[in-house]
C-alpha cells in the first residue's frame, strides 16, 4: 500500500473538466436548511445510544485519527485488510503503529470471513467496504467484536457509507467496538465537515478527556446544518437511490463482465488485471477520472464512483472505460 504519491495527491492532480468517476460522494441534491445545534442527541438517536456516548469531530478523517491517537497507549498494532481505505494505514503508520495488512480479494469478490482476533490490537474496517462497496454481514462484524473484549483488542468500524444501505447505522452491543462516521458522502454537502465517534461508556469517557484538549470545536453553524441533513435521511435516500439505480444500470450494461461482485452502492470496483495505475492514468488522458486500486492495496481493481456525475456523463465515461478494457483484451 505505501506509494511515492498519496491518494490525496493523485486526486488533486485531476483536471476539473474531466468526467468525474473518482468521487465517492453524491452530488445534485442539496436543499438549503438548518436545524437544532443539539447534533449529539440526533447522532445518538440514530445509533440507539445515550448522548454521552457520542463525540462530534471536525470530520470523519479526524474521527479515525483521534481514535488511533487515543488507542496508542493501549495497543501498538493496527490490523486491516486490502483492499481498504488507505487513510487508516497512513494515519497508523504516522503515529508509529505496527501495521498488518491482509489481502481479502479472492477471484471476483471480497472474502469477508472474520479473523481470529489477536490480543492487544486494533482492527479497522469500513462497512460497506471502500473501495468495493461490499457490505460486511452482521455476523462477520459481531464475530470480530465478540472476541475483542476478552483479549484487550478493539474493533473500529467506519460506517460512513452505511447511509446508502437499508441496514443503516446500528449500535454494537458487544466487545470493544467503536463506530466512526461522517455526513460528507451521502448528503453531498462538501462544505459541511463533521464526523463522530460512538462507543460504550468506558471508552468514550476516557477518550473525551483527552480529545477535548486537542480537537477544534465544531461550529454551531456546522452542527445546525448537519442536524438538518441527518433529520432528512429518508429524503436524501429516495433521491440517492433513484440516481444511483440509473447510473448502476449503465455501469452494469457497459462493464458488467468486469464488475466485482457488488450491489448498487455509490462506489464500485472493476477488475483490471494488475495494471490499475496504468489504466487510470491512461483514462485521465481521455478525460475520465477514476481511482486505481493500488492506493487501496489491490492493483487488480479500479474504483468507480457513480454518484457525482449525471446520467449522460456517466454513460460517456463508462463507454470510454469499456473501450479501453476491451482493447486491453485483444
ZAFIKE-323090 format. One record per residue: residue number from 1; x, z, y of N, C-alpha, C in turn; residue in one letter. Coordinates in steps of 0.2 Angstrom, whole numbers. Layout:
REM ZAFIKE-323090
  resi    nxx    nzz    nyy   caxx   cazz   cayy    cxx    czz    cyy  resn
   NUM      X      Z      Y      X      Z      Y      X      Z      Y     a
...
REM end
This chain:
REM ZAFIKE-323090
  resi    nxx    nzz    nyy   caxx   cazz   cayy    cxx    czz    cyy  resn
     1      4      0     -6      0      0      0      4      0      6     x
     2     10      3      7     14      3     13     16     -4     15     x
     3     16     -6     21     17    -13     24     21    -12     30     x
     4     24    -17     32     28    -18     38     23    -18     44     x
     5     17    -21     43     12    -22     48      6    -18     46     x
     6      3    -14     50     -3    -10     48     -9    -14     48     x
     7    -14    -11     45    -21    -14     45    -23    -15     53     x
     8    -22    -10     56    -25    -10     63    -21    -15     67     x
     9    -15    -16     66    -11    -21     70    -13    -28     68     x
    10    -14    -29     61    -17    -35     59    -23    -37     62     x
    11    -28    -32     62    -35    -34     65    -34    -35     73     x
    12    -29    -32     76    -29    -33     83    -26    -40     85     x
    13    -23    -43     80    -20    -50     81    -25    -55     81     x
    14    -31    -54     79    -36    -59     78    -38    -62     85     x
    15    -39    -69     85    -41    -72     91    -49    -70     92     x
    16    -51    -69     98    -58    -66    100    -63    -72     98     x
    17    -61    -78     98    -66    -83     97    -67    -84     89     x
    18    -63    -81     85    -64    -83     78    -70    -80     75     x
    19    -73    -84     70    -79    -81     66    -77    -75     63     x
    20    -80    -69     65    -78    -63     63    -81    -60     56     x
    21    -77    -62     51    -79    -59     44    -75    -53     42     x
    22    -72    -50     47    -67    -45     46    -70    -38     47     x
    23    -75    -38     52    -78    -32     54    -82    -29     49     x
    24    -81    -22     48    -85    -18     43    -91    -15     47     x
    25    -93    -17     53    -98    -14     57   -104    -19     58     x
    26   -110    -16     60   -116    -20     62   -115    -23     69     x
    27   -119    -28     71   -119    -30     77   -126    -33     78     x
    28   -129    -32     84   -135    -36     86   -141    -32     87     x
    29   -141    -26     86   -147    -22     87   -145    -15     90     x
    30   -146    -14     96   -143     -8     99   -148     -6    105     x
    31   -154     -4    104   -158     -2    109   -156      4    113     x
    32   -157      4    119   -155     10    123   -159     16    122     x
    33   -156     22    123   -159     28    121   -155     34    121     x
    34   -157     40    123   -153     46    122   -158     51    119     x
    35   -155     56    116   -159     62    114   -156     69    115     x
    36   -158     73    111   -155     80    112   -148     80    111     x
    37   -145     86    114   -137     86    113   -136     91    107     x
    38   -141     93    104   -140     98     98   -139     93     92     x
    39   -134     89     92   -132     85     87   -130     88     80     x
    40   -127     94     81   -125     98     74   -131     99     70     x
    41   -137    101     73   -143    103     69   -145     97     66     x
    42   -145     91     69   -148     85     66   -143     82     60     x
    43   -137     83     61   -132     81     56   -133     86     50     x
    44   -134     92     51   -135     97     46   -142     96     42     x
    45   -147     94     46   -153     92     43   -153     86     38     x
    46   -149     81     40   -148     75     36   -144     77     29     x
    47   -140     82     30   -136     84     24   -139     90     20     x
    48   -144     93     23   -148     98     20   -143    105     20     x
    49   -140    106     25   -136    112     26   -137    115     32     x
    50   -135    122     33   -136    125     39   -132    122     45     x
    51   -134    123     51   -130    120     57   -123    123     57     x
    52   -122    129     54   -115    132     54   -110    128     49     x
    53   -113    124     45   -109    120     40   -106    114     43     x
    54   -107    112     49   -106    106     52   -101    107     58     x
    55    -96    102     58    -91    102     63    -91     95     66     x
    56    -93     94     73    -93     87     76    -86     86     78     x
    57    -84     79     77    -77     77     78    -77     71     83     x
    58    -72     69     86    -72     63     90    -73     57     87     x
    59    -72     56     80    -73     50     76    -73     52     69     x
    60    -74     47     65    -73     48     58    -66     48     56     x
    61    -62     44     59    -55     45     58    -52     51     59     x
    62    -54     54     65    -52     61     67    -54     66     62     x
    63    -60     65     59    -63     70     54    -58     70     47     x
    64    -56     64     45    -52     64     39    -45     67     41     x
    65    -42     65     47    -36     68     49    -36     76     49     x
    66    -41     78     53    -42     85     54    -42     89     47     x
    67    -46     86     42    -47     89     36    -40     89     32     x
    68    -36     84     32    -29     84     29    -25     89     33     x
    69    -25     89     40    -21     94     43    -23    101     41     x
    70    -29    103     40    -32    109     38    -29    111     31     x
    71    -29    106     27    -28    107     20    -20    107     18     x
    72    -16    106     23     -9    105     22     -6    112     20     x
    73     -9    118     22     -6    124     20     -9    126     13     x
    74    -13    122     10    -17    124      4    -14    120     -2     x
    75    -13    113     -1    -11    108     -6     -6    104     -3     x
    76     -2    101     -7      4     97     -5      3     89     -7     x
    77     -2     88    -11     -3     82    -15    -10     79    -13     x
    78    -10     73    -11    -16     69    -10    -17     63    -15     x
    79    -23     63    -18    -24     58    -23    -29     53    -21     x
    80    -28     47    -21    -34     42    -20    -33     36    -25     x
    81    -37     31    -24    -37     25    -28    -35     19    -24     x
    82    -34     14    -28    -34      7    -24    -38      3    -28     x
    83    -42     -2    -25    -42     -2    -18    -46      3    -14     x
    84    -44      5     -8    -47     11     -5    -45     10      3     x
    85    -49     13      7    -47     13     14    -41     16     15     x
    86    -36     12     19    -29     14     19    -27     20     24     x
    87    -32     21     28    -30     27     33    -29     33     30     x
    88    -33     35     24    -31     41     21    -24     41     19     x
    89    -21     36     16    -14     36     14    -10     36     20     x
    90    -11     33     25     -7     33     31     -7     40     34     x
    91    -13     43     35    -13     50     38     -9     55     33     x
    92    -11     55     27     -7     59     22      0     59     22     x
    93      2     52     22     10     51     22     13     54     29     x
    94     10     53     35     12     55     41     13     63     41     x
    95      8     66     38      8     73     38     12     76     32     x
    96     16     72     28     20     75     24     18     76     17     x
    97     12     74     15      9     75      8     13     70      3     x
    98     13     73     -3     15     68     -9      8     64    -10     x
    99      9     58    -10      3     54    -11      3     50    -18     x
   100     -2     50    -21     -3     47    -28     -8     42    -27     x
   101     -7     36    -29    -12     30    -29    -13     28    -36     x
   102    -20     27    -38    -21     25    -44    -26     19    -44     x
   103    -23     13    -47    -27      7    -47    -33      7    -51     x
   104    -39      6    -48    -45      6    -52    -49     -1    -52     x
   105    -45     -6    -50    -48    -13    -50    -47    -15    -57     x
   106    -53    -17    -61    -52    -19    -68    -56    -26    -68     x
   107    -53    -31    -70    -56    -38    -70    -60    -40    -64     x
   108    -66    -40    -65    -71    -42    -59    -75    -36    -56     x
   109    -73    -30    -57    -76    -24    -55    -72    -18    -53     x
   110    -75    -13    -51    -71     -7    -49    -73     -1    -54     x
   111    -68      1    -58    -69      6    -63    -70     13    -59     x
   112    -76     16    -60    -77     22    -56    -78     28    -61     x
   113    -75     28    -67    -75     34    -71    -70     39    -68     x
   114    -72     45    -69    -69     51    -65    -62     52    -67     x
   115    -58     56    -63    -52     59    -65    -52     65    -69     x
   116    -46     67    -73    -45     74    -75    -42     77    -69     x
   117    -45     81    -66    -43     84    -59    -37     88    -60     x
   118    -32     87    -56    -26     91    -56    -27     97    -52     x
   119    -22    102    -53    -23    108    -49    -19    107    -42     x
   120    -22    110    -37    -19    111    -30    -17    104    -28     x
   121    -23    100    -28    -23     93    -25    -29     92    -21     x
   122    -29     87    -16    -35     85    -13    -36     77    -14     x
   123    -42     76    -16    -44     69    -18    -48     66    -13     x
   124    -47     60    -11    -50     56     -5    -53     50     -8     x
   125    -60     49     -7    -64     43     -9    -69     41     -3     x
   126    -70     35     -2    -75     33      2    -81     31     -3     x
   127    -87     32     -1    -93     31     -5    -99     29     -1     x
   128   -101     22     -1    -98     17     -5    -91     15     -4     x
   129    -87     13     -9    -80     11     -8    -79      6     -3     x
   130    -74      7      1    -71      2      6    -65      0      4     x
   131    -64     -6      1    -67    -12      3    -72    -16     -1     x
   132    -74    -13     -6    -78    -17    -11    -86    -16    -10     x
   133    -88    -11     -6    -95     -9     -5    -98     -6    -12     x
   134    -94     -5    -17    -97     -2    -23    -99      5    -23     x
   135   -104      7    -25   -107     14    -24   -104     18    -30     x
   136   -101     24    -29    -99     28    -35   -106     32    -37     x
   137   -107     33    -43   -113     36    -46   -112     44    -44     x
   138   -118     47    -44   -118     54    -43   -115     58    -48     x
   139   -115     55    -54   -112     59    -60   -104     58    -59     x
   140   -102     53    -57    -94     52    -56    -92     57    -51     x
   141    -95     57    -45    -93     62    -40    -94     69    -42     x
   142    -99     71    -45   -100     78    -47    -95     80    -52     x
   143    -93     75    -57    -89     77    -62    -82     79    -59     x
   144    -80     76    -53    -74     77    -50    -75     84    -46     x
   145    -80     84    -42    -82     90    -38    -82     97    -43     x
   146    -85     96    -49    -86    102    -53    -79    105    -55     x
   147    -74    101    -55    -68    104    -58    -63    106    -52     x
   148    -65    105    -46    -61    107    -40    -60    114    -39     x
   149    -66    118    -40    -66    125    -38    -62    129    -42     x
   150    -62    127    -49    -58    132    -53    -50    131    -53     x
   151    -48    125    -50    -41    124    -50    -38    123    -43     x
   152    -42    126    -38    -39    126    -31    -38    119    -29     x
   153    -42    114    -30    -42    107    -28    -48    106    -23     x
   154    -48    100    -20    -53     98    -15    -55     91    -16     x
   155    -61     90    -15    -64     83    -15    -66     81     -8     x
   156    -64     76     -5    -66     74      1    -69     67      0     x
   157    -76     66      2    -80     60      2    -81     58      9     x
   158    -79     52     10    -81     49     17    -87     44     15     x
   159    -93     46     17    -99     43     16   -102     39     22     x
   160    -97     37     26    -99     33     32   -104     27     30     x
   161   -102     24     25   -106     18     23   -113     20     19     x
   162   -114     26     17   -119     28     13   -126     27     17     x
   163   -126     26     24   -131     25     28   -135     18     25     x
   164   -131     14     22   -133      7     20   -136      8     13     x
   165   -136     13     10   -139     14      3   -145     18      3     x
   166   -149     17     -2   -155     21     -2   -154     28     -4     x
   167   -148     30     -6   -147     37     -8   -144     41     -2     x
   168   -144     38      4   -141     41     10   -138     48      9     x
   169   -135     51     13   -131     57     13   -134     63     10     x
   170   -131     66      5   -133     72      2   -128     78      1     x
   171   -131     84      1   -126     89      0   -124     90     -7     x
   172   -117     91     -8   -114     93    -14   -115    100    -15     x
   173   -118    102    -20   -119    109    -21   -113    113    -25     x
   174   -109    109    -28   -104    112    -32    -97    111    -30     x
   175    -92    115    -31    -85    114    -30    -83    114    -23     x
   176    -76    113    -22    -73    112    -15    -74    105    -13     x
   177    -80    104    -11    -82     97     -8    -83     97     -1     x
   178    -80     92      2    -80     91     10    -83     84     11     x
   179    -88     83     15    -91     77     17    -88     75     24     x
   180    -86     69     25    -84     67     32    -88     60     33     x
   181    -90     59     39    -94     53     41    -93     51     48     x
   182    -97     46     50    -96     43     56   -103     39     57     x
   183   -104     38     64   -110     34     65   -108     26     67     x
   184   -102     25     67   -100     18     70   -102     12     66     x
   185   -102     12     60   -103      6     56   -110      4     56     x
   186   -115      9     54   -122      7     53   -125      6     59     x
   187   -124      9     64   -128      8     71   -125      3     75     x
   188   -119      1     74   -116     -5     78   -115     -3     85     x
   189   -114      3     87   -113      6     94   -106      8     94     x
   190   -101      3     96    -94      4     96    -92      9    101     x
   191    -96      9    106    -94     14    112    -95     21    111     x
   192    -99     23    105   -100     30    103    -96     32     98     x
   193    -91     36     99    -86     38     94    -88     45     93     x
   194    -90     46     87    -92     53     84    -92     53     77     x
   195    -89     58     74    -89     59     67    -91     66     65     x
   196    -90     68     59    -92     75     57    -89     77     51     x
   197    -88     84     50    -86     87     43    -91     91     41     x
   198    -93     91     35    -98     95     32    -95     98     25     x
   199    -96    105     25    -94    108     19    -97    115     18     x
   200    -95    119     13    -98    126     12    -95    131     17     x
   201    -98    136     17    -96    141     22    -89    143     23     x
   202    -86    145     17    -79    147     17    -74    142     19     x
   203    -75    136     18    -71    130     20    -72    129     28     x
   204    -78    128     30    -80    127     37    -78    132     42     x
   205    -79    138     40    -77    144     44    -70    144     46     x
   206    -66    143     40    -59    144     41    -56    137     45     x
   207    -59    132     43    -57    126     47    -59    126     54     x
   208    -64    129     56    -67    129     63    -62    133     67     x
   209    -59    138     65    -55    142     68    -48    138     71     x
   210    -46    134     67    -40    130     68    -42    124     72     x
   211    -47    120     70    -49    114     74    -51    115     81     x
   212    -54    121     83    -56    122     89    -50    122     94     x
   213    -44    123     92    -38    124     96    -35    117     98     x
   214    -37    112     94    -33    106     95    -38    100     96     x
   215    -44    100     94    -49     95     94    -52     94    101     x
   216    -52     88    105    -55     87    111    -63     88    110     x
   217    -66     91    114    -73     92    114    -77     85    115     x
   218    -82     84    110    -86     78    111    -91     79    117     x
   219    -91     74    121    -95     75    127   -103     75    125     x
   220   -106     78    130   -114     79    129   -117     72    129     x
   221   -114     68    133   -117     61    133   -117     57    126     x
   222   -111     58    123   -110     55    117   -114     58    112     x
   223   -115     65    112   -119     69    107   -126     67    108     x
   224   -128     66    114   -136     64    115   -137     57    113     x
   225   -132     52    114   -133     45    111   -133     46    104     x
   226   -128     49    101   -128     50     93   -134     53     91     x
   227   -137     58     94   -143     61     92   -149     56     92     x
   228   -149     51     97   -154     46     97   -153     41     91     x
   229   -147     39     90   -146     35     84   -148     38     77     x
   230   -146     44     76   -147     47     70   -154     49     69     x
   231   -158     49     74   -165     50     74   -169     44     72     x
   232   -166     38     72   -169     32     71   -166     28     65     x
   233   -164     32     60   -160     29     54   -165     24     51     x
   234   -171     25     50   -176     21     47   -177     14     51     x
   235   -177     15     58   -177      9     62   -171      4     61     x
   236   -166      7     61   -159      3     60   -159      1     53     x
   237   -161      5     48   -161      2     41   -165     -4     40     x
   238   -171     -4     43   -175    -10     42   -172    -16     45     x
   239   -169    -16     51   -166    -21     54   -159    -23     50     x
   240   -155    -18     48   -149    -20     45   -151    -23     38     x
   241   -156    -21     35   -157    -23     28   -159    -31     28     x
   242   -163    -32     33   -165    -39     34   -160    -44     36     x
   243   -155    -42     40   -150    -46     42   -145    -46     36     x
   244   -143    -41     33   -138    -41     28   -141    -45     22     x
   245   -147    -44     21   -150    -48     15   -149    -56     16     x
   246   -151    -58     22   -150    -65     23   -143    -68     22     x
   247   -138    -63     25   -131    -65     25   -128    -65     18     x
   248   -131    -60     14   -128    -59      7   -130    -65      3     x
   249   -136    -68      4   -139    -73      1   -134    -79      2     x
   250   -132    -80      8   -127    -86      9   -121    -85      6     x
   251   -118    -78      6   -112    -77      3   -113    -78     -5     x
   252   -118    -76     -8   -119    -77    -15   -119    -85    -17     x
   253   -123    -88    -12   -124    -95    -14   -117    -99    -13     x
   254   -113    -97     -9   -107   -101     -7   -101    -98    -11     x
   255   -101    -92    -12    -95    -89    -15    -96    -84    -21     x
   256   -102    -86    -24   -104    -82    -30    -99    -81    -35     x
   257    -96    -86    -37    -91    -86    -43    -85    -82    -41     x
   258    -84    -80    -35    -78    -77    -33    -79    -69    -31     x
   259    -86    -68    -30    -88    -61    -28    -86    -56    -33     x
   260    -83    -50    -31    -83    -44    -35    -90    -41    -36     x
   261    -91    -39    -42    -97    -36    -44    -99    -31    -39     x
   262   -105    -32    -36   -107    -29    -30   -114    -29    -28     x
   263   -116    -25    -23   -123    -25    -21   -123    -28    -14     x
   264   -128    -28    -10   -128    -32     -3   -126    -27      2     x
   265   -120    -24      1   -118    -20      6   -115    -24     12     x
   266   -114    -20     18   -111    -24     24   -104    -26     22     x
   267   -100    -23     17    -94    -26     15    -94    -28      8     x
   268    -90    -34      7    -90    -37      0    -83    -39     -1     x
   269    -81    -40     -7    -74    -42     -9    -75    -48    -13     x
   270    -70    -53    -12    -70    -59    -17    -63    -59    -20     x
   271    -63    -61    -26    -57    -62    -30    -53    -68    -28     x
   272    -46    -67    -26    -42    -72    -24    -35    -73    -28     x
   273    -35    -70    -34    -29    -70    -37    -24    -65    -35     x
   274    -18    -67    -32    -13    -62    -30    -10    -64    -23     x
   275    -15    -67    -19    -12    -70    -13    -17    -69     -7     x
   276    -19    -63     -6    -24    -61     -1    -21    -62      6     x
   277    -15    -60      7    -12    -60     14    -11    -68     16     x
   278     -9    -72     11     -8    -79     12    -14    -82     14     x
   279    -19    -81     10    -26    -84     11    -29    -82     18     x
   280    -29    -75     19    -32    -73     25    -28    -76     31     x
   281    -21    -77     31    -18    -80     37    -20    -87     37     x
   282    -21    -90     32    -22    -97     32    -30    -98     35     x
   283    -34    -94     33    -41    -94     36    -41    -92     44     x
   284    -36    -88     46    -36    -87     53    -34    -93     57     x
   285    -30    -97     54    -28   -104     57    -34   -109     57     x
   286    -39   -107     53    -45   -112     53    -51   -108     56     x
   287    -50   -103     60    -55   -100     64    -59    -94     61     x
   288    -57    -92     55    -61    -87     51    -56    -80     50     x
   289    -59    -75     53    -55    -68     52    -58    -65     46     x
   290    -54    -63     41    -55    -59     35    -50    -53     35     x
   291    -51    -49     30    -46    -43     29    -43    -44     22     x
   292    -36    -45     22    -33    -46     15    -33    -39     11     x
   293    -34    -40      5    -35    -34      1    -28    -30      0     x
   294    -23    -33      2    -16    -30      1    -16    -24      5     x
   295    -20    -23     11    -20    -17     15    -23    -12     11     x
   296    -28    -13      7    -31     -8      3    -28     -7     -4     x
   297    -22    -10     -5    -18     -8    -11    -20    -13    -17     x
   298    -24    -19    -15    -25    -24    -21    -25    -31    -18     x
   299    -19    -34    -19    -18    -41    -16    -23    -46    -19     x
   300    -26    -44    -24    -31    -49    -28    -37    -50    -25     x
   301    -39    -46    -19    -46    -47    -16    -45    -48     -9     x
   302    -51    -51     -6    -51    -52      1    -58    -49      3     x
   303    -57    -44      8    -64    -41     10    -67    -45     16     x
   304    -74    -46     15    -78    -49     20    -83    -45     23     x
   305    -84    -45     29    -89    -41     32    -95    -46     34     x
   306   -101    -44     33   -106    -49     34   -112    -46     39     x
   307   -110    -41     43   -115    -38     47   -114    -39     55     x
   308   -108    -42     56   -106    -43     63   -109    -50     66     x
   309   -108    -55     62   -110    -62     65   -117    -64     63     x
   310   -120    -68     66   -127    -71     65   -127    -76     59     x
   311   -132    -77     56   -133    -81     50   -129    -88     50     x
   312   -130    -91     56   -127    -98     57   -119    -98     56     x
   313   -117    -93     60   -109    -92     60   -107    -89     53     x
   314   -111    -85     50   -109    -83     43   -109    -89     38     x
   315   -113    -93     39   -114    -99     34   -107   -104     36     x
   316   -106   -105     42   -100   -109     44    -94   -105     41     x
   317    -93    -99     41    -87    -95     39    -86    -96     32     x
   318    -92    -94     28    -91    -94     21    -90   -101     18     x
   319    -92   -106     21    -91   -113     18    -84   -115     19     x
   320    -81   -112     25    -73   -113     26    -69   -110     20     x
   321    -72   -103     19    -68   -100     14    -69   -103      7     x
   322    -75   -105      5    -77   -108     -1    -72   -114     -2     x
   323    -72   -118      3    -67   -125      3    -60   -123      1     x
   324    -58   -117      5    -51   -115      4    -50   -113     -3     x
   325    -54   -109     -6    -54   -106    -13    -54   -112    -18     x
   326    -59   -117    -17    -60   -122    -22    -53   -127    -22     x
   327    -50   -128    -16    -44   -132    -16    -38   -128    -19     x
   328    -39   -121    -19    -33   -117    -22    -34   -118    -30     x
   329    -40   -119    -33    -40   -120    -40    -38   -127    -42     x
   330    -37   -132    -38    -35   -138    -40    -28   -139    -41     x
REM end
